[in-house]
Amino acid sequence: MPVEIADQLTALAAHHRRTLTGQIIWLIKQAHQELKKAQDGEFEMFKKMSPQERETFFTREGHDLMTLRLQQEGA
């Protein structure tokens, strides 16, 4: 009887690990999609700004990344 209970608990733990792993993967994918949407929105805003506004609004690193993306997309 204790062996059966231990087997059941082991199976239950394995199921919960798989379920939890699946939920973590889903959350990571959702976060990635939200980040991509935010980056795309920021890029659209960047494209509409004047060079002076870009310099003011974005950090040097952000400005460089957006400028590189702009060049890559040929816009």
PAVEXZA-347154 format. One record per residue (C-alpha): x, y, z. Coordinates in Angstrom, 2 decimals, padded with zeros to 5 digits, always signed. Layout:
REM PAVEXZA-347154
@xx=X | yy=Y | zz=Z $
...
END
This chain:
REM PAVEXZA-347154
@xx=+000.00 | yy=+000.00 | zz=+000.00 $
@xx=+002.70 | yy=+002.61 | zz=+000.83 $
@xx=+004.42 | yy=+001.78 | zz=-002.47 $
@xx=+001.19 | yy=+002.43 | zz=-004.38 $
@xx=+000.72 | yy=+005.74 | zz=-002.61 $
@xx=+004.33 | yy=+006.69 | zz=-003.37 $
@xx=+003.83 | yy=+005.78 | zz=-007.04 $
@xx=+000.66 | yy=+007.85 | zz=-007.18 $
@xx=+002.40 | yy=+010.81 | zz=-005.56 $
@xx=+005.32 | yy=+010.48 | zz=-007.97 $
@xx=+002.94 | yy=+010.43 | zz=-010.95 $
@xx=+001.04 | yy=+013.43 | zz=-009.58 $
@xx=+004.28 | yy=+015.36 | zz=-009.02 $
@xx=+005.43 | yy=+014.57 | zz=-012.57 $
@xx=+002.10 | yy=+015.78 | zz=-013.96 $
@xx=+002.33 | yy=+019.03 | zz=-012.02 $
@xx=+005.92 | yy=+019.59 | zz=-013.16 $
@xx=+004.82 | yy=+019.18 | zz=-016.78 $
@xx=+001.84 | yy=+021.46 | zz=-016.21 $
@xx=+003.97 | yy=+024.07 | zz=-014.47 $
@xx=+006.62 | yy=+023.89 | zz=-017.18 $
@xx=+003.95 | yy=+024.38 | zz=-019.82 $
@xx=+002.56 | yy=+027.38 | zz=-017.98 $
@xx=+006.01 | yy=+028.94 | zz=-017.64 $
@xx=+006.69 | yy=+028.45 | zz=-021.35 $
@xx=+003.30 | yy=+029.99 | zz=-022.19 $
@xx=+004.04 | yy=+033.00 | zz=-019.95 $
@xx=+007.43 | yy=+033.50 | zz=-021.58 $
@xx=+005.86 | yy=+033.38 | zz=-025.04 $
@xx=+003.19 | yy=+035.89 | zz=-023.97 $
@xx=+005.83 | yy=+038.23 | zz=-022.54 $
@xx=+007.84 | yy=+037.96 | zz=-025.74 $
@xx=+004.78 | yy=+038.86 | zz=-027.84 $
@xx=+004.03 | yy=+041.86 | zz=-025.62 $
@xx=+007.64 | yy=+043.02 | zz=-025.83 $
@xx=+007.56 | yy=+042.71 | zz=-029.63 $
@xx=+004.34 | yy=+044.76 | zz=-029.79 $
@xx=+005.88 | yy=+047.44 | zz=-027.58 $
@xx=+009.06 | yy=+047.55 | zz=-029.67 $
@xx=+007.05 | yy=+047.79 | zz=-032.88 $
@xx=+004.94 | yy=+050.61 | zz=-031.44 $
@xx=+008.03 | yy=+052.44 | zz=-030.30 $
@xx=+009.58 | yy=+052.03 | zz=-033.73 $
@xx=+006.49 | yy=+053.43 | zz=-035.45 $
@xx=+006.66 | yy=+056.43 | zz=-033.15 $
@xx=+010.38 | yy=+056.82 | zz=-033.91 $
@xx=+009.71 | yy=+056.87 | zz=-037.66 $
@xx=+007.24 | yy=+059.74 | zz=-037.26 $
@xx=+009.58 | yy=+061.91 | zz=-035.19 $
@xx=+011.91 | yy=+064.58 | zz=-036.44 $
@xx=+015.65 | yy=+063.96 | zz=-035.94 $
@xx=+015.63 | yy=+066.48 | zz=-033.07 $
@xx=+012.73 | yy=+064.74 | zz=-031.34 $
@xx=+014.47 | yy=+061.40 | zz=-031.75 $
@xx=+017.61 | yy=+062.74 | zz=-030.07 $
@xx=+015.56 | yy=+064.11 | zz=-027.18 $
@xx=+013.18 | yy=+061.20 | zz=-026.64 $
@xx=+015.47 | yy=+058.18 | zz=-027.03 $
@xx=+018.60 | yy=+057.25 | zz=-025.16 $
@xx=+021.74 | yy=+057.02 | zz=-027.24 $
@xx=+021.50 | yy=+053.23 | zz=-027.30 $
@xx=+017.80 | yy=+053.28 | zz=-028.14 $
@xx=+018.36 | yy=+055.87 | zz=-030.84 $
@xx=+021.14 | yy=+053.78 | zz=-032.38 $
@xx=+019.00 | yy=+050.62 | zz=-032.32 $
@xx=+016.04 | yy=+052.39 | zz=-033.91 $
@xx=+018.25 | yy=+054.01 | zz=-036.55 $
@xx=+019.75 | yy=+050.63 | zz=-037.40 $
@xx=+016.28 | yy=+049.07 | zz=-037.70 $
@xx=+015.19 | yy=+051.98 | zz=-039.89 $
@xx=+018.16 | yy=+051.40 | zz=-042.19 $
@xx=+017.53 | yy=+047.64 | zz=-042.30 $
@xx=+013.89 | yy=+048.15 | zz=-043.27 $
@xx=+014.86 | yy=+050.74 | zz=-045.84 $
@xx=+012.27 | yy=+053.21 | zz=-044.55 $
END
